[in-house]
């Protein structure tokens, strides 16, 4: 609330009736007493005392000191009144809540008591009560309320601290609906304010660091209902709405239970943070979970248990909030005229309504309602009466194992009907899906304490299903290169939906969630009458839903042996089609930042190569010579089409390593060969080009005389450009030249680096004589990464041909990690021949093929141990290379 500048002047002269020197001692005593009160309340919080009692007692303690300060500073006969407003007026003071006060006085009284008022707020500040305050007359209150609905809302919560009944009446009259914000205008403005607030949090409470107060389903949503009840119906609090028929007794009990749970979280968060903090940041989640008494259990960390409780509370608050907003709308707009939709259902003001007073009489009625809803996409939502009836009936609805075959067939009809994914999302939001599939209920609101999974399991599942629905739209999505081509070939799209629904359903049980989920999927499919073949297909997809992602990101898909092994496990074209679509939907649904051009092309390449292997026949894997010949022919055709002569093409081919034709992409090899035109043998060249039609992704090609430290210098330069390497292929070319290619994306996901800038900076780096002088940039580790420290894992193996050592590294990701690792390898005088870089949230999983300076694998255990020690020192921060 605004404050006149004069009333906030700390140096104002003190009134004559109190000595100035005494104020410092009084403020110190008040501060100490309040600290003692807060400490005692914190101890009671840790003993699990009633949260409302703790909040009320803290409010009473602050009230006493505010009144004492008033009596100390304001003459008894002064024509002033003091009110607590906002959350303080509501009586909700958490350990570090704001303190909002209003001094109500006419203009002449404000002027006469200006110095006393200034002294009051200075004294409260010194006592540790930094109050936001305003000094206004009733007329000024009216004007401020008209101009700003938040001022009106704060004043509507006013509670007299030092005010008689007449002053209280004057304030109520000043903000009456006839003077400012009539009920309908207030309702519409507050509803829009809530929508905008929810939009700031992406319209979901299921964020990794949710806001307990302002986020969807948070305490502000409960408070919004209170404010609307007061303005629309004149009801103070929500309980009177039960008698008015606007709120069911069960709904009120649920709101109160969840409000207390959210309040307890907020109180504890203030204690753990030691300041006013409304966001459940990673910095505080573990400490708060421990303070609330949660303990780690098999398959469920304490912090995950706490967060699941929050997400479930927020979901319930959102459901009831939506219903009550509808009822306020009906109160203001009048009874709606029913519009018939189907037998037993009509639309009322755009909301779907069940006309049978006894609805639902069984789960078949619920499925019938969902079918009507799917057939009428113009509907705004579910009518509040019907939503309440459904909520009351949920505990009585059977799960699918106890339902009969007819009802199960109705569920499958929903999957095969219009808007199947939207129907599943509605079922999840209303609690129906968790009742029908008990395993889904167990993952509802379940978070995973990492940075890879930014959604709860149930919300991730719905995101995957929405991606699948996008494939069915008939319009090519530029994020997915070939998905729109594959979708029309699906024999039964509902099988893919079932695989998406079950792929993560066993998270948190302990054990392999893919294996456990496959069992659940098989039981569900068999119960719903799917054929044995279709059941086995869904079961296989759930069990193998990570296979394609792991193969593409961690193995060299340019290796025909890798393709053959993958194709052997996939076995047929239908599995490949379904697995490709499920993998794309799964990765893109894990985090908005996880899907990128590199992953898109990588999966498309793996799909294409596997389809070719299946067409050729798994009993006839191609020999290396055959693969090289096929690739050379395809590259030659592209170069001829570009106008190159056959003799020139052969000269260029002589400068490309044979391994390039074995593992490289045809279009990349043609581009790289063309880049060598006009470049003398032994000279350096750098080229970069957009990887695909995705902003920021680049393919970088470097051909230069080989020398030690070259790879580390390239990595450091790309790191300084803000580019993250996703894949590196380092080949030894003829004449001592390296033939290196890199696929890079912006490290921060935002800054776009132009291809010509990459070429210029890398060319400049290659011209430097002392490559060891090129060091990676030093950046501060992002705050969120500090809370996800992994124990580094370093392993050694041998490549398939026995010529190189395979170094695998798992650690916490951080800015410049790859650049630091390459400098360690350089200092150990090792050469890098191939690198695959994968990052999953806070987890970096990198694989390198390395040799010593004489191109021999690291056979000596002491040499391996020396490298391990140096890498651990780097990864654990004991030294920077």
N, C-alpha and C positions, 0 to 999 in steps of 0.2 A: 504494500500500500504506500502511496506517496506521502511524503513528509515535508511540510514547509521548512525552508532552509533555516529560518530563525529558530524554530523549535528544536533543531538538531545541533545547535552551537554549543560545544562542550565548555567553552570558556566564559559562558554567561555568568553574571554576578549572582551569588547565592542569596536566597531570601534571608532576611534579618533574623528570622525565628529559629534558625539552626546554625551552629558554628561550623565553618568550613572544615576545620581540622578534624572534626569528628567523623566526617563522611568516609575517609580512608579506612579508619578502623572498622566502621560498620560494614563497608563493602568487603573487607578482608574476612570478617566474621561470616558474612553471608556466603561468600565463595566457599569457605571451608565447610560450612554447614551443608550447603548443597552438594559438595563433593562427597561428604560423609553419607548423605542420603542416597546419592547415586551408587556409591559402593555397596551400601546395604541392599539396595534394590537389585544390583547386579548379582549379589550373592543369592538372593531369593530367586532370581531368574535361573541361576544354575541349579537351584533345588526344584525347579519346575513349578514354581508358584503360578497362580492364575495370571495370565498376561494382562487381562483387563484391570485386575486389581493393581498390578505394578504400574500400569500407565496412569490410572486414576490417582494413585498415591504420589507419583512424581508430579502430576498436575497440581495436586493440593499443596505439595511442598513449594512449588514455584509460586502458586497463588499467594501463599502466606508471605513470601519475601517481596513479591510485587506490591502487595497491599501495605506491607511495612515501609517500603520505599516511598510509596505514595503519601502515607501519613507523615513521613519524615520531611517530605519536600513540599507538599501541597497544603496550604492552610485549610482548616476544617470547613470554613465558610466559603471557600472558593466555588464559584458556579461552574464546576467541571465535573464530568463523569468519566469513568474509566471502564473500558470493555476489553475483554479478550476476544479476538476475532480469528477467522480461519481455523486451522487445526487446533490451535490453542483454545479458541472459543468452543470447539467441539469437545474439548477435554482430552485430546489425544496428544500428549507430550511424550515422545520417545527420548532416549538419552541425549540426542543431539538435535532435536527438532528445532525448527524456527519458532520464534516467539513473536506473535503479531498482536499489537495493541492499538486501540483507538481511544483518543481523548475527545470526548464530545463536548463542545462548548461553542457559544455564539462568538462572533468576531470580536466584540469588545472584551469578552472574558479571555479570549486567546491572547489579545494584546496585553491585557493587564497581568496575566499570569505567565507570560512568555518565559521569564527567567526561571520561574519555579518548574515549569515543564521541562526546560532544557536541563536543569539540574537533575530532575527525576531520571531522565533517560541516560545521562552521564553516569549517575549512580548505579543504575541497573547494569550498564556496560561494565563498570568497575567490579560489580558483583558477579560477573560471568554470565549475565543474562542480556546478551546482545539482541535487543528487541527491535524488530521492524515496527515502525509506528507511524501513525497519521494523527493530525490534529484538525478536526473538521466540525463545522456546524451541521445541524440537520439538513439545511439547504445544500451545503457543500457535499454532504453524503449523497443526496439525491442526484446532484449533477455528476459526481464521480461514478455512481452506479449506472447512470444512463450511458456514460461514455465507455465504460469498461465492465463487461459482464463478470470478470473475475473479481472486481471490487464488490459488486453486488453479492456474488457468491460468498465472499469472505465475510461481508457484513451480515448476511443471513445466518451465519453461525455465531453471531455476537452473544457473549455471556457476560453479564454485569460482574465487575470486580469491585468497583467503588461507584455504584450508581443506584439511585432510587428508582421506584417503579415508574415515576413520571419520565425520567430520562430514558428508561428502557422503552417506554411507549413512544416517545418522540423518535427514537432511532427506528423502531419498527414501522412507524408511520412514514418515515422519510424514504424507505425502500419498498413501500407497498406496490403491488403490481399495477395499480392505477397510475403510479408516477414513473416507474421504470420496469421494463421487461415484463409485459403481461405473460401469463402462463404459456400460451402457445409459442410466442416468440422466444421465450426462455428455453422451452423444451427443444425447439428446432436448433437454436444456437448451441446448446450444450450437447445435443446429439451429434452435430457436425464437429464440434470441438473434440468429442471422443473419437470420432472416425479419423480425424486428422492426427490425433495423438497416437492411435493404433497404427496408422500408416507410417509414422516415424520409426516404429519397431517392426516394420514389414508385416504388420497385421498378424503377428504370432507372438505368443508368450514363450515359445520353445526356442529361445535364443540361448547361446552358451553363457552369456553374462546378462541375464534378464534384469529388468528394473522392477523392483518389488512394488514401487509406488505408482509409477506412470505407465508401465507396460500393460499390454492387453491382459485382462484378468487380474490385474493388480489392485491394490487398495484404492486407487483413484476411481476405479470402476464402481466399487461399492459406494464410495462417497458421492459419485455422480448420481446414483439412484436416490440417495438421501436428499440431495439438493433438488432433484426433480420432484420427489414426493412432497417436499415442502412447498415448492412453487406451484405445482399443478394441483395438489390435493390438500395443501395446508397441513400435512402430517409431519410432525417432528419425529424423525427416525423411521425405520422400516416396519417396526412391529405393528403400528396402527394400521398398516396396509392389509394385514391379515383380516382384521374386523371389517375393513372396507371391501373385502372380496377381491382386492387387487393382487394379493400375494398369498399363496398357499402356506399353511403352517409348516409343511415339509420344506418348501422353498426358503422360507425365512430361517428355519433351523439350519439348512445347508449353508445359506449365506453367512450366518453368524459363525458357524463352525469354521468355514474357510477363512472368514475375516480374522478370526482369532489365530488360525495357523499362520496366515500371512503376517499378522501383527507380531507374532512371536519371532518369525524370521527377521522382520525389520528391526525389532528391538535388539536381537542378538547381533545383527549386522552392525548396528551402531556401536555396540560394545566391542566387537572384534576390530572394527575399523578405527575406533577411537575418534570418530568424527561423524558429521552428518553424511551418510553414504546410503544411497537408495539402490545402487546397482550391485547385484551379486557377482562381483568380479572374481576372477580366478585367484586374485591376491587373498581373498577372504574365505573362499568356499570350503577349503579343507578345515580351517580353524573353526569356522562356524558349525560345520557338521559335527566336529568333535565336541564343541561346546553344547550342542543340542543333544548329545548322547548317542549319536550314531556310531556304529563300529563296523569295520570291514567284515564282510562275510564272503563265502565262496561265490564267485561270479558277480559280486555286487559290492563295490567300494562304499564306504560311509558317505562320501560326498555324492555319489550317484543315488543313494537312497534319499538323501535330503532333497536333491534336485528333483527326483521323481515326485516326491511329495508336493513340492512347489508347483510343478507343471500340472499335476492333477487338480490341485486347488484352483489354479488359474483357469483351467478348462471349465470347471464347475461354475466359477464366478461368471465367466463369459456366457455360458448357456443361460443362466438365470437373468443376467443383465439384458440379454437379447429379448427374452420373454417379457420382462417388465417394461422395457422401452416400448414394446408393441402395445402393452396395456395402457401406458400413458398416452400413446398416440390415439388409441381408441377413445380414451376419456376426453380428449380434446377435439377429436374429429367426429365423434358420434358413431353409432353402430353402422357397420358396413353392410352394404347390400350384397347378399351371397350371389356368386356367379357359378352355376353348376359346371362341374368338370367331368365327373364320372360317377357311377353309382356309389353313393356313400361319401362323396367328396365334393367340396366346392372351394371357391377362392373368395377370401374376404380381404378387401383392400390389397390384393395381390399375394396374400398368404394362404397356403394350402391348409384346409380345415376339414377334419373328419366330422361328418354330420351325426353319426351315431353317438348318443350320450354315453354308451358303454364301451366305446372304442378305447383301446384295442382288446378284442376278446381272445387274441392269440397272436403268435408271431406271424401267422399268415396274413393278418390284417396289416401288420407293420410292413411286410414285403409288398402288399398291395398298394399301400400309400406311397412307398418308394417308387413303384412302377408308374403311378399317376404323376408323381413329381418329375420323374425322368421324361415323361411324355409331354410335359408342359414346361419347357425351359424358361418361359417368361416369368414364372413365379418368383416372388421376392424371397420366399423362405417358408418356414413352417409356422403356422398360426400358434400363438402363445398357448391357447387352450389345448390344442392338440399336442404341442411340445410338452406341456406339463403332464398330460395324460400318459404320454409315452414315457416320461421320466418316472412316473409313479409305477408304471407297469414293468419297467426294466427288470426288477428282481424276480418277477414271475415268468419271464420269457425263458424258454428252454434253450440250451446250447445245441449245436447241430447233432452231437451224438444221441441226444434224447428226443430229437424231433423226428417226425415220420418222413417217409420218402417223398410225399406230396409237397411238404414244406421245403425240403431240400431242393426239390425241382424248381420251386419258386425262386430260391436264391440263385440257382444257375441261370434261370431266365433273366434275372436282373443283370448278370454278367454278360449275357448274350444280347441284351436289349440296348436301347439308346442310352448314351451317357453313362456307361458302366463305371468309369473311374470317378465321376462326380457322385454317383450313387454310393460307391464305397467310401468316399470322403465324407458324405453326409452321415452314413452309418457310423463312421468312426467318431465324428464330432458329437453325435447324439448318444453315443455309448452303446449303440446296437451291435456294432461289429465286435466289440469286446465281449458282449453277451453271447453272440452266435459262435465266435471262435475264442474260447477262453485263453488260448495262448496269446492272442493279440492283446487281450486286456493286460497281461503281465508285462508287455513291452510298451504299453501306453504311458507316455510321460517318462520313459526310461532314457536317460542320457548316458553318454559314455565320456568319461573324463579325459578327453584328448582334443586336439585341434583338427583332427581329420574328419570326425563326424560332428558337423555343426548343428544338426537337428537331433531331436529325440528319435528313438527307433521308429515309433509309429508315424511321426511326421516325415522322416526319411522315406519310409515305405510309401506314403502317399505321394511324395515328390517323385519317386521312381514310377509309380503308376501314372502320374500326370505326364511324365516324359513319354511313357508308352502311348498314352492317348494322343500326344502330339505327333507320334509317328503315323497314327491312323488318320491324321487330318487331311491327307491328300496334297499337302503343300510342302515343298522341300524346305527343311529347316537348315540354314547355313551352318549351324553348329555341328550337324551330323551329315557327313558327306554322302553316304549311300543308304541311310535308314529308310528314306522314302521309296527307294527302289525295292527294298527287301520286304517291306510290310505287305504289299499286295499279294505276295506269294504265300502268306501264312495260311495254313489249312484251317486252323481254329484259333483265332486271336485270343480267346478266353484262356487258353492254356498259358500264354505268356503273362496274362494278368494274374493268374493263380501263382505262377512262379514268382512274379514280383511281390505278391502279397505274402508269400511264405519265405522269401529268401533270407530274411533276417529275424524271423519270428522266434527263434530260439536264443537270441542274444541274452546274455546274463544268467544262463542256467549253469554255466560251467561246461567244459568240454567243447567240442567242435560244433559251432552253431550251424554249420552247413549240414553236417551229418544229422544232428538232432532235428533241424528244420525239414530235412528230406523225409524223415519218419512222419512228422506232423503232416506234411503235404500228401504223402501217400495215404494216410488214414482219411484225410479230408476228401481227397479225390475219390477214393473207393466208396466212402459213405454217400457221396453225391452222384453215384451212378456212372462215373467216367469209365470208359473201357480200360482194360488192362494196359493196352499200349499207350493210351493218353496218360493214364496214371503214372506209368513208368517214365514217360517223357517229362512230366512236371517234376517228378521226384529227382530225375537226373539233373534237370536245370537248377533246382535248389541246391543239390549237393555240389554241383560244379560251377556255381555262379561266379566264383572268383578265378576260375581256370584261365579264361581268356585275358583278363586284366593282368594276372601275374605273368603269363607267358609273354604278352606284348611288352610289358614294362621292365621285366627283369631278364629276359632272354633275347638273344640275337635272332630276330625273325628273318634276317637275311640268310640265316643258316638253313639249308634245306633239311638237315637232320632235325632241327627244332620244329620246322613245319610238319615234317612227317610224323614226329611223335605227337604233336598236337592234333593233327588230323586223325591219327589212329584213335585217340581218346574221344574225339567228337564222333567219328564213324559215319555220319550221314549228313546230307544237306539240310534237312529239316532242323536237326539239332544245332547246326552251325548258324542258320538264320535266327533261330530263337535265342541262342546264346549271345550272338552279336548284339541284338537289340536289347536284351536284358543287361548286358555289360555296359553299353552306352548309357542306358537309363539309370543304372546303378551309380556309375561314376559321376554323372552329371547331377544326380539327386543327392549326392553326399555333401557337396559344398558348392556354392555358386562360383568359387574361385578354382575349383579342382579341374573342371573340364577345360581343355584348351585345344588349340590347333594340333599340337603334337600328339596328344592322345587320340584325337579324332583320326588323324592320318595313320597312326600306328595301328589302331584297331581295324581300320579299313584295309590296310596292307595285309594284316594277318588274315582277315576274312578272305580277301581275294586270293592270297597264296594258298590258303587251306581249301578253298573251293576248287582251285586248279588241281591240287593234290588229290582231292576226292574224285574229280572227274577223270584224272589219269588212272586212278586205281591205287589203293594203298599197297598192293602187292608189287607195284613197280615204282619204287622211289627213284627220283632222278639222280644219276651220277653227277659228280662235280663237273666233269668235262661237258656233259650235256647241258647243265645249267649255264656254264660259261658261254658255250656256243649260242644258246638261245638268247642270252642277254646281249652279247656282242651284235647279233643280228638285229635285235630290236633297237639298240642304240644307233647302229649304222643306218637303219631306216629313218630314224628321226633326224640324224645329221644330213643325210641326203635330201630330206624334205626341206631342210634349212638352206640348201644350196651349196653344201660342201662337196668337193670332189672326192672320189673314192680314194685316191692316193693320199690326199691330205688327212682323210679319216684314219687311214692305216698308220700314218705318222703320229697322229694324236693318240691312237690306241697303244702305240709302243711306249707312251709315257704314263700309261695308267697301270697300276698294279693288277696282276691277274686276280688277286683276291677281290678287287673292286667289282669285277664282272661276276664273281661268285655270289657276293652278298649285297651289292649295291642295287638301288632302284634305277630303272631304265631312264626315267626323266632326269634324275639327278646326274647320272653318268653322262648323259648327252649335254646337260648344262655345264658340267665340269670340263668336259672335253672342249666345248666351245670356248670356255674361259681360258684355255691354254693356247688358243690361236694367237699368233703374233708374239708369244712369250718365249724367249730363248730358253733352251735347256739350261738348268742351273740357276735361273732367275726366280724371283718370288712373285707370286700373284695372290691376291685376296679378292674374293667375290662374295656378295651376300644378296639374297633375294627373299621376298615374302614366301613363307612356307606354304601357306594356302590362303584362302580368303578369310583369315582371322587376323584381327588387328594385333600387330606386335610380334607375331611369330616369324622367325627368320631361319633360313638355311644358310650356313656360312661355310665357304670352301677356302682352304689354305693349301697352296703348294709352294714349298720353300726348301732350300737346302737344309738337311737335318743337322741339328746340333743340340747338345744337352741343354735342358732348360726351356726348350721351345714350347712344349705343351703347357708348362707352368706359366710361361709368359702370356700365352694366348688366353688361358683361363683367367689370369689376373686382369688382363685388359678387358675381357668381356664382363668380368665382375665390376670393374670400374664404370663400365657403360650401363650398369644396372640390368644386365641380362643374365638369366639363369640357364645353364646348360642342361638340356634334357637328355641328350644323347651325343656321344662323341665316337667317331670311328677314325682310328689313327692307323694309316697304312704306310708301309715302306715302299716307295716307288723306285723305278729305275734311276740309276745315276745318283744315288744318295739323296733323292728328294723325298720329302714327306708328302702324303696325299691325304690330308685330314679334312673331315667334314663334321660339322656341328649343327645341332638343331637347338635353337634357343628361344626363350620367351621372356617377356619383361618380368623381372624378379618381383616387383611390387604389384604386378597385374594391371598397372595403369599407364606408366610412362612408356610412350612409343619411341623406339630408337630407329631412325631411318637407316636403310641398307647402306647408303653412301657414307654415312657417318661411321658405321662399323668398318667398312672397307678402309676409310681414311685412318682411323685410329689403329687398326690392326697392322696396316702397312707401315705406319710410323713405328710401331713396336718392333716389327721384324727388322727394321733398319738399325736398331740399337745394337751396338757391339756386345755390351754386357747385359744379357737377358736377366741375370739374377737381380739387377737393379729395379726390375718391374715388379712392384709389390701390390697386393690387393688392397682395396680401400678398407679403412677401419670404420665400422659402423656400430652404433649402440644396439645391443640385442633388444628386440621388441619386448615390451613388458610381459605379454602373455606367454612368451616362450620360457620365461624364468620359472614357471610353475609346472613344467612338463619335462623334467630332466630324466633322460633315459641312461641306463648304464651302457656305455659303449660296448659293442660286440665286434670283434675283428676275427675273421677266419681266412684260412689259406687253403687253396686246392690247386688242382692241375687242370689245364685246358684239355679238351678232348684229344687234341693231337699231341699232347705232352710237351709242347714247346714253350708254354708260358705258365706263369703262376696266376691263379685267379684270386684276387684279393676282394673279400666282401666286407663291407663296413656298415654297421647300423649305429646311429647316434642321434642325439637331439639336433635338429636343424638349427641353423643360425645364419645370419648374413655372412657371406664370404667363406662358408665352410669348405666348399669345393676348392676354392683358391688356396686356402690354408693347407688342405690335404695334399694338393699337388706340390706345394712347396716342401712339404715333408718328404714326399717321394723324390723330389729333386735333390734334397740334401742327403738322402740316402743313396744317391747316385743310381736311381732306378729309372727305367724307361716305361712309359705308358703306351700301350698299343690299342686299347679299346676301353671304353668307359660307358656305363649305363647309369644314369642318375635318376633316382625316383624319390619323390618327397610325398609323404602322406601326413598332412597336418604338421605336427611338430617332429615327425619321425623321418629321418633321411636314411635311405637304403641305397647304397652305391656299390657298384661292382666294377673292378678294374682288371684288365689283363696286363701284367707287368713282367719285365725281365730285368736282368742286370745290364750293365753297360755293354756286355758282350753278347746280348740277346739270348741269355740263358735263363731258365726258370730259377727261382730261389729255392734250391735244394737244401741248403745249409740251415739247420734249425736255429743256429745262432743269428744268422742273417734275418730270418723271419722274426725272431724275438726282438732284435734291435729295431726293426720296423714297427712291430707292435708297440714297443715302449714309446717310440717317438710319436706314433699316432695317438696313443692314449694321452700322452702329455699335451698334445695339441687339442684333442677333443675335450679333455677335462679342464682345460684352461690353465694348466700348471705352467705353460710357456706358450708363447706365440712363435711360430716358425719364422 
